[in-house]
Amino acid sequence: MLAAAVLAGAFAPERAHPQAGAGTAARELPGVVRERLGNGLRLVHLPAPNSGADPRAEIAFGYVPADAGAGANADALRELVAAYLSVSVPARSVALAAHLAGGEFEFFDARDRIGMRIRLPRAGLVDVSREIARYFAHTIVSFEVLEHARLSIQETPAEPPGLIDEIRGEVEAVLFDRPPPLFGDASEAPRLPEVQTYFDRYFGTERAYVIASESLPPEARAALGAVATRGAVYEAAAEAAGRDAIELRFPSRPVGGMILATMVPNPRFESWFSAQIIDAVLRRGAGPDARIDYRIRPGQSMHRVELPVRIPDHSEDLRDEWLNRIREIVSDSMTTTELDSLKEEVRARLLRRPMLEWFVVHDLWDALRDGWAMLDGLTPEGLRARAVPFRDARRVVALWSPAFDEPVAIVEELAAVPDAVASEAADPPEPVVRPAPGRVPVPPVSGGGADPPPVRLDRLDSGVTLAEGDAHMIFIAGSFTPVLDGGTVIKSGANGVLWAFPREPSDRVYAGLDGVRADRLLVFHPPAGLDDARARFDAWDGGAADDSPRPAVGEFATVDVPGLVVLKTWLEARLIEAGWSGRIDVTIDGLEGSRLLVSGDAPHLAVVRSWIAELAENGLEQDDFERVRAAATEHYRRMRRELQIILWQRAPDGTIRLPRTVTLTQLRGIAGRIPESLSD
């Protein structure tokens, strides 16, 4: 909802008067350049923090649909249109253009936004922008693709709502003075004319946006500006008011619980930003069982706390405990140091790119700047004053108490058991899988510039291996269970475990690795300081008694890895064309070895297996092969860490060449060696 809302009751609009010298020096909001084209489409230049050094650009684009109101039919229409927009021919063309340019993409479907996010080499901006323009110019809903989207929704049904879902719906309905959601609605599915009318009504060009980390080239701006103008309806939703507290009680269950939901103003007002500080205070004092939800939305929002209750605890005690905690924020004093720490936590949350994009697409950037300035000048006394409206805001408390389970006796006739077992053992029929209809034209894509350097490693005389990376990481081959100080396990796999550190690992980390044999350590280090790391590990003499095995899982030698990258790139392009990007996952993971991992359901995997067999037998057209091979070289650039791990496991003194060196004959040979039991 972009229309200005009149907010009455719990909060009123207010302005901040920052005090000189209060607070700490804050990180700055990025400067944005906003422009609305003649057709209403919004262009936004939102620089990335390291955009000067990063050779890749980020683009987020899509629609902010006009509010169509609540109701089962409106929700079904919106879900169907969102699914359609992810498999339409223009959407697949954008994804294919991004992929062939060496980029990554994802579809997103938030309640108030539908679109795509792309990260790609800057050289591909013009080509991808041209496809984005075709995405926005698409106005006629295809019946065949719509049916495919409908079947996709039916094939992945949502879990039926349980008690907690119904309680959440009831709480939100009471808090916002609107009818509760309809669960299990059996109304007829929307038909094509309804979908077309819905799309025409709520997805106009003034609801479309493109946010880029780079200034778009003139050719891209011209393509987007040439999209024909389409109008959209604005329907402002009413907002609830009042300063009352409501308590809802539900029947007891084996596990009880409490939901405390507090009304929060929308982000047009500075109280929304001070509520972020209060939220941070509550999170720090919450136990491991607390579930706190504070999602951003265009209208009034809700701060929700959920807690389980087990015998002998009582729901009423939890309610009183949390209400007292909220009151303490008003009554207790806080040091400037504590408040500065909370401010930094909130600023970090606000500076996440998806959050910045949200404020931009809802025309709330000025409100974000005002809220940011308020946070800069906020003092402990100011926070206490701003906590009063939160304490007194409209609130709903839902309680249900724990109850003892009654024992249940089940009697079965022995004669009935074999039939039941046979019935359970019967395999359900496998669904028939079909690619999304419509031919996706292969878009022209510009080259990505200079080739990346081949993957190499630096194996020291001590046996430790160094790898140049963009962060501090340590890969340990084989089994390793101790905790490394200040580190986080990024992932673990058949070959070992990968640890990441926010800064140079401390001496305590290396002391924790003292029992690990040198040839089990692969240390990633940014280019700056690599010589110091080399000096440290040249003298490494730990792990003398370590006899742990150093696994190297995988079927392919390093000479074949570039061909695996090309095969992965080709297979992902086929999945994009089929509209199956979200159904099948294709990866090359260093922790799982030198092999191609393809995961998904059995029917789709069977089709993927047939594609690979066809490639092995018939090959590709030369133009198609060269296009995929060039894209694979760009993907090789961002897969560097995985390839470094594979090289270290297989031939640490060798090199993994660029995919540009792969021949079609080599690709066909590698495809023929992919195991028949291809799976994850």
LINKANOR-V201968 format. One line per field, one symbol per residue. ss: DSSP state (~ for helix, > for strand, _ for the rest). phi: phi as a letter, one per 40 degrees, with the letter a starting at -180 (. if undefined). psi: psi as a letter, one per 30 degrees, with the letter a starting at -180 (. if undefined). Layout:
# LINKANOR-V201968
ss: ???
phi: ???
psi: ???
This chain:
# LINKANOR-V201968
ss: _______________________________>>>>>_____>>>>>_________>>>>>>>>________~~~~~~~~~~~~~~~~_~~~~~~~~~~~~___>>>>>>>__>>>>>>>>>~~~~~~~~~~~~~~~~_____~~~~~~~~~~~~~_______~~~~~~~~~~~~~________________~~~~~~~~~~~__~~~>>>>>_____~~~~~~~~___________________>>>>>___>__>>>>>>>>>_____~~~~~~~~~~~~~~~~_____>>>_______>>>>>>>>>_____~~~~~~~~~~~~~~~~~____~~~~~~~~~~~~~~~__~~~~~~~~~___~~~~~~~~~~~~~__~~~~~~~~~~~~~__>>>>>>_>___________~~~~~~~~~~~~_____________________________>__>>_____>>>>___>>>>>>_________>>>>>>>__>>>>>>_____~~~~~~_____~~~>>>>>____~~~~~~~~~_______________>___~~~~~~~~~~~~~~~~~~~~~______>>>__~~~_>__>>>__~~~~~~~~~~~~~~~~~___~~~~~~~~~~~~~~~~~_~~~~~~~~~~~~____>__~~~__~~~~~~~~~________
phi: .cccbcbbgcbbdabcbdccgcgbcccccccbbbabcccgccbbcbccdbcccccbbbbbaibbccccgchcccccccccccccccbcdccccccccccccgbbaacbbccbabibbbbacdccdcccccccccccccbccccccccccccccccbccccccdccccdcccccccbfacccccgcbcccdcddccccccccbbcccccabbbcbcccdcccccccccccbcacbbcccbcbhbbbbbbbbdcbdbcaabbbbcbccccbcccccccccdcccccccccccbbbaccaccdbacbbbbcbbdccbdcccdccccccccccccccbccccccccdcccdcccccddccccccccfbcccccccccccdccbdcccccccccccccdabbbbaccbccccbcbbbcdcccdccccccccccccccbbcccgccccccbcccgccccccbbbcccchcbbbcacacabbbcgcabcccdgbbccabaccibbbbbcaddccccccccccccdccbbbcacdcgcccccccccbcbcgcccbccbcachbbcccccdccccccccccccccdcgbdccbbbbbbdcbgcacbbbicdcccccdcccccccccbgbcdcccccccccccccdcccdccccccccccacccabccdcccccccccccdccccccdac
psi: jfkkkjjlceklklllikkkfkaljlkkklkkjkkklfgfkkkkjjklehfefkgllkkklakjkkjgllleeeeeeeeeeeeeffgleeeeeeeeeeeffglllkkkilegkkalkkklkffgeeeeeeeeeeeffjfjkkeeeeeeeeeeeefiklkkkaeeeeeeeeeeeeeghlklljkhkglkkkleeeeeeeeeefhlffgllkkkflkkleeeeeeeffkkkkllkkjkkkklllhlkkkkklkllekalkkjkkkkllgfkffeeefeeeeeeeeffklffkjkkikkleakakjkkkklkkkglkeeeeeeeeeeeeefeefklkleeeeeeeeeeeeeeffkeeeeeeeefghgeeeeeeeeeeeegkleeeeeeffeeeeglkkkkkkklklkkkkkkkkkkeffeeeeeeeefkklkklkkklklkkjkjkkkllgakklklklljklfffkkkkkagljlkkjkakjflkkkglkjellaffakkkkkfakklfeefefgfgkkeggkjkkklekgeeeeeeefegkglgegjgkljliklfklfffeeeeeeeeeeeeeeeeefggefekkkljjefgailkkkkaleeeeeeeeeeeeeeeefalkeeeeeeeeeeeeeeeefgeeeeeeeeeeeifgakjlkfffkleeeeeeeeffkkfhka.
